[in-house]
């Protein structure tokens, strides 16, 4: 019998892992230890326009973390207790609608769904590294897949 592992509204970790494995080429250039986090906007209390000081006192909630480990991107659930404690390079703060849409599309084009949610404002995007650090860590392909201008027209 297969155990179903479900955390914090993210659904089954096996489904997230399968999606990451299917998109492994986007993460291939990333350095070992590169990390992306996803938290629920409603659970975390991180709201658009909220002052950073208030954001840093977010309640401890589940965070879906994607981490480059052992030559591939791995999905795990960790605790998130605010921006100041986030050990990620990028943080996606998704509202309930965006999380539901991504979960529903894990077998399909979940990254495209995430991209659309960012554009609509259903996912807020926080960056914890500067442009040079992200470039050195190999984030260019991933960020471009989300439709986020990374290096601009001048290279």
C-alpha positions as CSV (number, residue, x, y, z in Angstrom):
1,X,0.0,0.0,0.0
2,X,1.4,3.5,-0.9
3,X,1.3,6.1,1.8
4,X,0.0,9.5,0.7
5,X,2.1,12.3,2.1
6,X,0.3,15.6,2.1
7,X,1.4,18.9,3.8
8,X,0.1,22.4,4.2
9,X,-2.2,22.4,1.2
10,X,0.6,21.4,-1.2
11,X,-0.8,18.0,-2.0
12,X,1.4,14.9,-2.4
13,X,5.1,15.4,-2.5
14,X,5.5,12.6,-5.0
15,X,3.5,14.7,-7.5
16,X,5.7,17.8,-6.9
17,X,8.8,15.6,-7.3
18,X,7.5,14.1,-10.5
19,X,6.9,17.6,-11.9
20,X,10.4,18.7,-10.9
21,X,11.9,15.5,-12.5
22,X,10.0,16.2,-15.8
23,X,11.4,19.7,-15.8
24,X,15.0,18.8,-14.7
25,X,16.6,20.6,-17.7
26,X,15.5,24.0,-16.1
27,X,17.4,23.2,-13.0
28,X,20.4,21.4,-14.6
29,X,22.7,24.5,-14.5
30,X,21.8,25.3,-10.8
31,X,24.4,24.9,-8.1
32,X,24.1,22.2,-5.5
33,X,22.1,23.8,-2.6
34,X,20.2,26.3,-4.7
35,X,16.7,26.7,-3.1
36,X,13.3,27.9,-4.0
37,X,10.5,28.1,-1.4
38,X,6.7,28.3,-1.8
39,X,4.4,29.3,1.0
40,X,0.7,29.9,1.3
41,X,-0.2,33.6,1.3
42,X,-3.1,33.1,3.6
43,X,-1.3,30.8,6.1
44,X,1.9,32.9,6.2
45,X,0.2,36.3,6.6
46,X,2.4,37.7,3.8
47,X,0.1,40.1,2.0
48,X,0.6,42.5,-0.9
49,X,1.6,45.9,0.3
50,X,2.4,44.8,3.8
51,X,5.5,46.4,5.3
52,X,8.5,44.1,5.5
53,X,8.7,44.4,9.3
54,X,5.2,42.8,9.6
55,X,6.2,40.1,7.0
56,X,9.2,39.1,9.2
57,X,6.9,38.1,12.0
58,X,4.8,35.6,10.0
59,X,3.5,32.6,11.8
60,X,5.4,29.4,11.4
61,X,3.8,27.5,8.5
62,X,4.7,24.8,6.0
63,X,6.9,25.7,3.1
64,X,7.4,23.6,0.0
65,X,11.1,23.8,-0.7
66,X,12.8,22.8,-3.9
67,X,16.5,22.2,-3.4
68,X,19.2,21.1,-5.8
69,X,20.6,18.0,-4.2
70,X,22.4,15.0,-5.6
71,X,22.3,16.3,-9.1
72,X,18.6,17.1,-9.3
73,X,15.9,19.3,-7.8
74,X,14.2,17.7,-4.7
75,X,10.9,18.6,-3.2
76,X,10.6,18.7,0.6
77,X,8.4,20.4,3.2
78,X,10.0,22.5,5.9
79,X,8.9,25.0,8.4
80,X,8.8,28.7,7.4
81,X,8.8,31.2,10.2
82,X,9.2,34.5,8.3
83,X,11.3,36.2,5.7
84,X,14.3,36.8,8.0
85,X,14.6,33.1,8.7
86,X,14.0,31.9,5.1
87,X,16.9,29.9,3.8
88,X,16.0,30.2,0.1
89,X,17.2,32.1,-2.9
90,X,13.7,32.8,-4.2
91,X,10.4,32.7,-2.4
92,X,7.0,32.3,-4.0
93,X,4.0,33.4,-1.9
94,X,0.9,31.9,-3.5
95,X,-2.7,32.6,-2.7
96,X,-5.2,29.7,-2.3
97,X,-6.3,30.0,-6.0
98,X,-2.7,29.8,-7.3
99,X,-1.8,26.8,-5.1
100,X,-5.0,25.0,-6.1
101,X,-4.2,25.7,-9.8
102,X,-0.6,24.5,-9.5
103,X,-1.6,21.3,-7.6
104,X,-4.3,20.6,-10.2
105,X,-1.7,20.9,-13.0
106,X,1.2,18.9,-11.5
107,X,0.8,16.2,-14.0
108,X,0.8,18.8,-16.8
109,X,2.3,22.2,-17.1
110,X,2.5,23.3,-13.5
111,X,5.4,25.7,-14.2
112,X,3.3,27.5,-16.9
113,X,0.5,27.7,-14.4
114,X,2.8,29.2,-11.8
115,X,4.1,31.7,-14.4
116,X,0.5,32.8,-15.2
117,X,-0.2,33.1,-11.5
118,X,2.8,35.4,-11.0
119,X,1.6,37.6,-13.9
120,X,-1.9,37.8,-12.5
121,X,-0.6,38.7,-9.0
122,X,-1.8,35.5,-7.4
123,X,1.8,34.7,-6.6
124,X,4.2,37.2,-5.1
125,X,7.9,36.7,-5.9
126,X,10.7,37.6,-3.5
127,X,14.4,37.4,-4.3
128,X,17.0,36.9,-1.6
129,X,20.1,37.1,-3.8
130,X,21.4,39.7,-6.1
131,X,21.5,39.3,-9.9
132,X,25.2,38.3,-10.0
133,X,24.6,35.6,-7.3
134,X,21.6,34.2,-9.1
135,X,23.5,34.2,-12.4
136,X,26.5,32.5,-10.8
137,X,24.2,29.9,-9.2
138,X,22.6,29.0,-12.6
139,X,19.1,30.5,-12.2
140,X,18.8,32.1,-15.6
141,X,16.9,29.3,-17.4
142,X,14.4,28.8,-14.5
143,X,13.7,32.6,-14.2
144,X,13.3,32.9,-17.9
145,X,10.8,30.0,-17.9
146,X,8.7,32.0,-15.5
147,X,8.8,35.0,-17.9
148,X,10.9,37.0,-15.5
149,X,13.5,39.3,-17.2
150,X,16.8,38.2,-15.8
151,X,19.8,39.5,-17.7
152,X,18.0,42.0,-19.9
153,X,18.9,42.9,-23.4
154,X,22.5,43.6,-22.6
155,X,24.7,40.6,-22.0
